[in-house]
Amino acid sequence: MLTNRPVIVPDNMVIEIICQARDGEAFLTIDGQLGERLMRQDRIVCRSSEHSVHLIRPPKMFFFDVLREKLKWGER
């Protein structure tokens, strides 16, 4: 079953991922956009942006409630 496993790191940390798969066997998909084929030794670098964004959350709609409903957690 697909589940969400968030990782929390300090905002000054840089995360670097190096693709070890054979050419074209791995894809990078960010925020549900079309995937980008990765080649061996491609590097993905994640760091905090100097820009910020303000998000709007509908009232009474919480992240884990949405996950619970969509992933059917707790159902038999």
JORALIN-V714080 format. One line per field, one symbol per residue. ss: DSSP state (~ for helix, > for strand, _ for the rest). phi: phi as a letter, one per 40 degrees, with the letter a starting at -180 (. if undefined). psi: psi as a letter, one per 20 degrees, with the letter a starting at -180 (. if undefined). Layout:
ss: ???
phi: ???
psi: ???
This chain:
ss: ______________>>>>_______>>>_______>>>____>>>>________________~~~~~~~~______
phi: .cbcbcbbbdcccbbbbbcbccdgcbbbbbfgcccbcbbdgcbbbbaccccbbbbbbccgbbdccccdcccfcgcb
psi: pprpnqppqqijqppppppirqpiiqqpppkjrqqppqqpjqpppprqqiqrqpqppqqkoqghggggghikpiq.
